[in-house]
Amino acid sequence: MSRVRQQSRCTPLWRVVLLCLLAAGGVMALPGLAVAQQNLEAFDIGYIGWNDDPRYSEARIEREYQGEPWGRPIDGARVAIDEARFPGIAAGVKFGLNEQLVANTRAVLDTVRDMRDTGTRFILLDLPAGTVSRVAEEFADDELTFFNVAAHDDRLRGVHCQANLLHTIPSDAMRNDALAQYLVSRQWRDVLVLVGPERADKVLAKSFRRSAKRFGLNIVGTRDFVLGNDPRQRDKNNPKLLTSGIDYDAVYIADTQGEFARNANFAIQKPRPVVGSGGLVPQAWHWAWTRHGARQLNHRLEKEADRHMTAYDWAAWVAVKAVVEAIQRSESTDYDTLAAYIRGDEINLDGFKGYRMGFRGWDGQLRQPMLLGSGNWVVARAPLDGFLHPDNYLDTLGFDPRESACKLAGN
């Protein structure tokens, strides 16, 4: 219903009627419609990921770490393509997905060239931050737009930003800003930070320190942890020992592997909340979110993938939705027209989170609220009341133009 209402604002009436008939199963009610469907213009959207990605190993997926993928985000893209079938008929387009899983960065670059040469201009990248940056740089002079649907690294929106790269997955800064707002709103200002051994853990902790400073949290200490049960390292692998001898209102855990964080809640020294990579986790989507039509989207993903929807599925879904929206509104499949619309101020993406969403002009990041979720519930949605911004409420999350290290031409 929401899509029909949205389309009716600027789409000819006959197309709205067509959509309603199609949705009601009245395909054969219009003479020649079956023939017309055969003459639709093919419009493929690309998806590239690793064929042996450790994030999607069976052992990791079955643990369902909070804030981490529970399956490939291509499932979210497939749901969006299915939703676009009837709007595509009205626009004279048949949407499709060109799904490719490859072995290494060289294969990624070759695959992008193949997609480009066969007319695919919009490509979803389910890849690590370094590879995403390399791809965007390699094809900077081509008529291609890449959507980062998996890498949270702030540097992709900062010093390593690219004009041809958009981000539907939120940055670390956005997630940590949302969490910092919640901690401040609860007056839990003294935070103990636990940091894992991975380089990505250090990067995540650095991002949280920025958010803490931005919103006035006090980091009372930082302690490193290691994984395992070695009794010789109990002072580093035991949550109770790691959090003893110091006072705090909350414990923030930077654990990109997820194993330590999932065991830390209710295991620390004091009766305090655990946040960050476990406990209360900021993310783009949570399967328990049911407002603003979210229940229907969750059900569609569950039907497609036989699992709950995660932030990564949502990021792929909304990336496809942005392209479909551009074709609907511009009534064109011309690349320059679509790219300009997607990046422009007129785009009005409904992500089932209660806000109008569009891409930031200075770094390509999708403006969006964050959902702060526990294991089976959404505790809050950020931005929270009382946190204001002079230009856009959603820009209280992440780097705004005054803070951004992104130096794209024209910004």
C-alpha positions as CSV (number, residue, x, y, z in Angstrom):
1,M,0.0,0.0,0.0
2,S,2.8,2.5,0.9
3,R,4.4,1.9,-2.5
4,V,1.2,2.6,-4.4
5,R,0.6,5.8,-2.4
6,Q,4.2,6.9,-3.0
7,Q,4.0,6.2,-6.7
8,S,0.7,8.1,-7.1
9,R,2.3,11.4,-6.2
10,C,4.1,11.8,-9.5
11,T,3.2,8.8,-11.8
12,P,0.5,8.9,-14.4
13,L,-2.8,7.5,-13.3
14,W,-2.8,4.7,-15.9
15,R,0.3,3.3,-14.4
16,V,-1.1,3.4,-10.9
17,V,-4.2,1.5,-12.1
18,L,-1.9,-1.0,-13.8
19,L,0.0,-1.6,-10.6
20,C,-3.2,-2.2,-8.7
21,L,-4.5,-4.7,-11.3
22,L,-1.2,-6.5,-11.3
23,A,-1.0,-6.6,-7.5
24,A,-4.6,-8.0,-7.4
25,G,-3.7,-10.8,-9.8
26,G,-5.5,-9.2,-12.8
27,V,-2.7,-9.6,-15.3
28,M,-4.8,-11.1,-18.0
29,A,-7.6,-8.5,-17.5
30,L,-5.7,-6.1,-19.9
31,P,-5.5,-7.2,-23.5
32,G,-2.0,-7.6,-24.8
33,L,-0.3,-7.2,-21.3
34,A,1.3,-10.6,-21.5
35,V,2.9,-9.6,-24.8
36,A,4.0,-6.3,-23.4
37,Q,5.8,-8.0,-20.6
38,Q,7.9,-9.8,-23.2
39,N,9.0,-6.5,-24.6
40,L,10.3,-5.0,-21.4
41,E,13.8,-3.4,-21.4
42,A,16.2,-5.6,-19.3
43,F,17.9,-3.7,-16.5
44,D,20.3,-5.7,-14.4
45,I,21.8,-4.7,-11.1
46,G,25.1,-6.3,-10.2
47,Y,26.2,-8.0,-6.9
48,I,29.7,-9.1,-6.2
49,G,31.0,-11.0,-3.1
50,W,33.6,-13.5,-2.1
51,N,32.8,-17.2,-2.9
52,D,34.6,-18.3,0.3
53,D,33.8,-15.5,2.7
54,P,34.5,-16.4,6.3
55,R,31.6,-14.2,7.5
56,Y,29.2,-16.7,5.9
57,S,30.8,-19.9,7.1
58,E,28.3,-22.3,8.6
59,A,30.0,-22.3,12.0
60,R,29.7,-18.5,12.2
61,I,26.2,-18.1,10.8
62,E,24.7,-20.6,13.2
63,R,26.0,-18.5,16.2
64,E,24.0,-15.5,15.0
65,Y,26.3,-12.9,16.5
66,Q,24.5,-9.6,17.2
67,G,25.0,-7.0,14.5
68,E,26.7,-9.4,12.2
69,P,25.3,-11.0,9.0
70,W,23.3,-14.2,9.3
71,G,23.5,-14.9,5.6
72,R,24.6,-13.2,2.4
73,P,22.9,-9.8,1.8
74,I,22.1,-10.9,-1.7
75,D,18.9,-12.2,-0.1
76,G,17.8,-8.6,0.6
77,A,18.6,-7.6,-3.0
78,R,16.5,-10.5,-4.3
79,V,13.5,-9.4,-2.2
80,A,13.9,-5.8,-3.6
81,I,14.0,-7.2,-7.1
82,D,10.8,-9.2,-6.5
83,E,9.1,-6.1,-5.1
84,A,10.1,-4.2,-8.2
85,R,8.5,-6.5,-10.7
86,F,5.2,-4.7,-11.0
87,P,6.6,-1.2,-10.8
88,G,9.1,-2.3,-13.5
89,I,6.3,-3.4,-15.8
90,A,4.7,0.1,-15.4
91,A,8.1,1.7,-16.2
92,G,8.7,-0.6,-19.2
93,V,11.6,-2.4,-17.4
94,K,12.4,-5.9,-16.3
95,F,14.7,-5.8,-13.3
96,G,17.3,-8.5,-12.7
97,L,20.3,-9.4,-10.6
98,N,23.6,-10.3,-12.0
99,E,25.0,-12.3,-9.0
100,Q,28.7,-13.1,-9.0
101,L,30.9,-14.7,-6.3
102,V,34.6,-14.6,-6.9
103,A,37.9,-15.6,-5.3
104,N,40.1,-12.5,-5.1
105,T,40.5,-8.8,-5.8
106,R,41.7,-9.4,-9.4
107,A,38.6,-11.5,-10.1
108,V,36.5,-8.7,-8.6
109,L,38.0,-6.2,-11.0
110,D,37.5,-8.5,-14.0
111,T,33.9,-9.1,-13.0
112,V,33.2,-5.4,-12.8
113,R,34.7,-5.0,-16.3
114,D,32.4,-7.8,-17.6
115,M,29.4,-6.2,-16.0
116,R,30.3,-2.8,-17.4
117,D,30.8,-4.1,-20.9
118,T,27.4,-5.8,-20.8
119,G,25.6,-2.7,-19.7
120,T,25.3,-3.1,-15.9
121,R,25.9,0.3,-14.4
122,F,24.9,-0.1,-10.7
123,I,26.7,-2.7,-8.7
124,L,26.4,-3.9,-5.0
125,L,29.7,-4.7,-3.3
126,D,29.6,-7.2,-0.5
127,L,33.3,-6.9,0.1
128,P,35.9,-5.8,2.7
129,A,36.7,-2.1,3.0
130,G,40.1,-2.3,1.3
131,T,38.6,-4.1,-1.8
132,V,35.7,-1.7,-2.0
133,S,38.1,1.2,-2.0
134,R,40.3,-0.5,-4.7
135,V,37.3,-1.2,-7.0
136,A,35.9,2.4,-6.7
137,E,39.3,3.9,-7.5
138,E,40.0,1.5,-10.4
139,F,36.7,2.5,-12.1
140,A,36.6,6.2,-11.1
141,D,36.4,7.3,-14.8
142,D,33.6,4.9,-15.8
143,E,29.9,5.4,-15.8
144,L,29.4,3.1,-12.8
145,T,27.9,3.5,-9.4
146,F,28.9,1.2,-6.6
147,F,26.9,0.5,-3.4
148,N,28.8,-0.6,-0.4
149,V,26.5,-2.9,1.5
150,A,28.8,-4.5,4.0
151,A,31.9,-2.4,5.1
152,H,31.3,0.0,8.1
153,D,34.8,1.5,8.0
154,D,34.7,5.3,8.5
155,R,37.6,5.8,6.2
156,L,35.5,4.8,3.2
157,R,33.4,7.9,3.9
158,G,36.5,10.0,4.8
159,V,40.0,10.0,3.4
160,H,39.2,7.1,1.1
161,C,35.9,8.3,-0.2
162,Q,35.1,8.1,-3.9
163,A,32.6,10.0,-6.1
164,N,31.3,6.8,-7.6
165,L,30.8,5.0,-4.2
166,L,27.6,5.2,-2.2
167,H,27.1,3.5,1.2
168,T,23.8,2.0,2.3
169,I,25.4,0.2,5.3
170,P,26.0,2.7,8.1
171,S,29.4,3.8,9.1
172,D,31.1,2.9,12.5
173,A,30.7,6.6,13.3
174,M,26.9,6.5,12.8
175,R,26.5,3.3,14.9
176,N,28.7,4.6,17.7
177,D,27.0,8.0,17.7
178,A,23.6,6.3,18.1
179,L,24.9,4.3,21.0
180,A,26.5,7.4,22.6
181,Q,23.3,9.3,22.3
182,Y,21.5,6.5,24.2
183,L,24.1,6.3,26.9
184,V,23.9,10.1,27.5
185,S,20.1,10.0,27.5
186,R,20.3,7.3,30.3
187,Q,23.0,9.3,32.1
188,W,25.4,6.4,31.9
189,R,28.3,8.6,31.2
190,D,31.3,6.7,32.6
191,V,32.2,3.9,30.2
192,L,34.9,1.2,30.4
193,V,36.1,0.1,26.9
194,L,37.2,-3.5,26.2
195,V,39.1,-3.9,22.9
196,G,39.8,-7.2,21.0
197,P,43.0,-8.3,19.4
198,E,42.0,-7.7,15.7
199,R,43.0,-4.7,13.8
200,A,39.3,-4.0,13.1
201,D,38.7,-4.0,16.8
202,K,41.1,-1.2,17.3
203,V,39.5,0.7,14.4
204,L,36.1,0.3,16.0
205,A,37.3,1.4,19.4
206,K,38.8,4.5,17.9
207,S,35.5,5.3,16.3
208,F,33.7,5.0,19.7
209,R,36.3,7.3,21.3
210,R,35.3,9.9,18.8
211,S,31.6,9.5,19.6
212,A,32.3,9.6,23.3
213,K,34.1,12.9,22.9
214,R,31.4,14.3,20.6
215,F,28.5,13.6,23.1
216,G,30.3,14.1,26.4
217,L,30.9,10.5,27.6
218,N,33.8,9.8,29.9
219,I,36.0,6.8,29.1
220,V,37.2,5.7,32.5
221,G,39.6,3.0,31.1
222,T,40.5,0.9,28.1
223,R,41.5,-2.8,28.5
224,D,42.5,-5.3,25.9
225,F,41.0,-8.8,25.8
226,V,42.0,-12.0,24.1
227,L,39.9,-15.0,23.0
228,G,40.2,-18.4,24.5
229,N,40.3,-20.1,27.9
230,D,44.0,-20.2,28.6
231,P,44.3,-20.0,32.4
232,R,47.6,-18.1,32.0
233,Q,45.7,-15.2,30.4
234,R,42.7,-15.1,32.7
235,D,43.3,-11.4,33.3
236,K,42.6,-10.9,29.6
237,N,40.0,-13.5,28.7
238,N,37.8,-13.4,31.8
239,P,35.1,-10.7,31.7
240,K,34.9,-10.6,35.5
241,L,38.6,-10.0,35.9
242,L,38.8,-7.6,33.0
243,T,36.1,-5.3,34.5
244,S,37.2,-5.4,38.2
245,G,39.0,-2.7,40.2
246,I,37.3,0.2,38.4
247,D,33.9,2.0,38.5
248,Y,31.8,2.5,35.4
249,D,28.2,3.0,34.3
250,A,28.5,0.8,31.1
251,V,31.0,-1.5,29.3
252,Y,31.6,-0.9,25.6
253,I,33.0,-3.9,23.8
254,A,34.8,-3.6,20.4
255,D,34.8,-7.2,19.1
256,T,34.4,-7.6,15.4
257,Q,34.6,-11.4,15.7
258,G,31.7,-11.4,18.1
259,E,32.8,-14.4,20.3
260,F,33.9,-12.5,23.4
261,A,31.1,-10.0,23.3
262,R,28.3,-12.6,23.2
263,N,29.7,-14.2,26.4
264,A,30.3,-10.9,28.3
265,N,26.8,-9.8,29.1
266,F,25.9,-10.8,32.7
267,A,29.6,-12.0,33.2
268,I,31.2,-8.6,34.0
269,Q,32.1,-7.6,37.6
270,K,29.4,-5.1,38.2
271,P,25.7,-5.1,37.4
272,R,26.0,-2.8,34.5
273,P,24.9,-2.8,30.8
274,V,27.1,-4.2,28.1
275,V,27.0,-2.3,24.8
276,G,28.7,-2.2,21.4
277,S,29.4,-5.6,19.9
278,G,27.1,-7.3,22.4
279,G,24.3,-6.6,24.7
280,L,22.8,-3.4,23.3
281,V,24.0,-3.2,19.6
282,P,23.5,-0.3,17.1
283,Q,22.6,-1.5,13.6
284,A,20.7,-0.5,10.5
285,W,18.1,-3.2,10.9
286,H,16.7,-5.6,13.5
287,W,14.3,-8.4,12.8
288,A,12.2,-7.4,15.9
289,W,11.5,-3.9,14.4
290,T,7.8,-3.8,13.5
291,R,6.9,-0.2,13.0
292,H,6.3,1.7,9.7
293,G,5.5,-1.4,7.7
294,A,8.7,-3.2,8.8
295,R,6.8,-6.4,9.7
296,Q,5.9,-7.0,6.0
297,L,9.6,-6.5,4.9
298,N,10.8,-8.9,7.6
299,H,8.3,-11.5,6.4
300,R,9.4,-11.2,2.8
301,L,13.0,-11.8,3.7
302,E,12.1,-14.7,6.0
303,K,10.2,-16.3,3.1
304,E,13.1,-15.7,0.7
305,A,16.0,-16.8,3.0
306,D,14.4,-18.9,5.8
307,R,16.0,-16.7,8.4
308,H,15.6,-13.3,10.1
309,M,16.6,-10.1,8.3
310,T,19.8,-8.3,9.3
311,A,21.3,-4.9,8.7
312,Y,23.3,-6.3,5.7
313,D,20.2,-7.7,4.0
314,W,18.5,-4.3,4.6
315,A,21.5,-2.4,3.1
316,A,21.3,-4.5,-0.1
317,W,17.5,-4.2,-0.2
318,V,17.6,-0.4,0.0
319,A,20.4,-0.1,-2.6
320,V,18.3,-1.9,-5.1
321,K,15.3,0.2,-4.0
322,A,17.2,3.4,-4.7
323,V,17.8,2.3,-8.3
324,V,14.2,1.3,-8.8
325,E,13.0,4.5,-7.3
326,A,15.2,6.5,-9.7
327,I,13.8,4.7,-12.7
328,Q,10.2,5.2,-11.5
329,R,10.6,8.9,-10.8
330,S,12.8,9.9,-13.7
331,E,11.0,7.7,-16.2
332,S,14.3,7.0,-17.7
333,T,17.1,4.3,-17.8
334,D,19.8,6.8,-18.9
335,Y,22.8,6.4,-16.6
336,D,23.5,10.1,-16.1
337,T,19.8,10.8,-15.3
338,L,19.6,7.9,-12.8
339,A,22.9,8.7,-11.1
340,A,22.0,12.4,-10.7
341,Y,18.6,11.5,-9.2
342,I,20.0,9.0,-6.7
343,R,22.5,11.5,-5.5
344,G,20.1,14.4,-5.6
345,D,17.8,16.1,-3.1
346,E,14.5,14.8,-4.7
347,I,15.0,11.1,-3.8
348,N,12.7,10.0,-1.1
349,L,13.6,6.5,0.1
350,D,11.2,4.7,2.4
351,G,13.3,2.3,4.4
352,F,10.5,1.3,6.9
353,K,12.3,3.2,9.6
354,G,10.1,6.3,9.8
355,Y,12.3,8.8,8.1
356,R,12.7,10.1,4.5
357,M,16.2,9.0,3.4
358,G,18.7,10.1,0.8
359,F,22.4,10.1,0.2
360,R,24.7,12.7,1.7
361,G,26.3,14.9,-1.0
362,W,29.7,15.2,0.8
363,D,30.5,11.5,1.4
364,G,27.9,9.3,-0.3
365,Q,26.5,7.9,2.9
366,L,22.8,7.1,3.1
367,R,21.2,9.1,5.9
368,Q,19.2,6.8,8.1
369,P,18.2,6.2,11.7
370,M,19.9,3.5,13.8
371,L,18.1,0.8,15.7
372,L,19.5,-0.1,19.1
373,G,18.7,-3.7,19.6
374,S,19.1,-6.4,22.2
375,G,18.9,-10.1,21.3
376,N,15.2,-10.0,20.5
377,W,14.0,-6.5,20.8
378,V,14.6,-2.9,19.6
379,V,15.2,-0.8,22.7
380,A,15.4,2.6,20.9
381,R,15.7,4.3,17.6
382,A,18.3,7.1,17.1
383,P,18.6,10.0,16.6
384,L,17.0,10.4,20.1
385,D,14.9,13.3,21.2
386,G,17.0,16.2,22.3
387,F,20.0,15.7,20.0
388,L,19.7,18.5,17.4
389,H,21.5,19.4,14.1
390,P,21.2,22.8,12.3
391,D,20.6,21.2,8.9
392,N,19.2,17.6,9.2
393,Y,18.2,15.6,12.3
394,L,19.8,12.5,10.8
395,D,23.1,14.2,10.5
396,T,23.6,13.9,14.3
397,L,24.7,10.4,13.3
398,G,28.1,10.2,11.6
399,F,30.3,12.8,10.1
400,D,28.6,16.0,9.0
401,P,30.2,18.3,6.3
402,R,32.1,20.3,8.9
403,E,33.7,17.1,10.3
404,S,34.2,15.0,7.2
405,A,37.6,14.2,5.8
406,C,36.1,13.4,2.4
407,K,37.4,15.9,-0.2
408,L,35.4,15.2,-3.3
409,A,35.4,17.7,-6.1
410,G,32.6,20.3,-5.7
411,N,32.3,19.7,-1.9
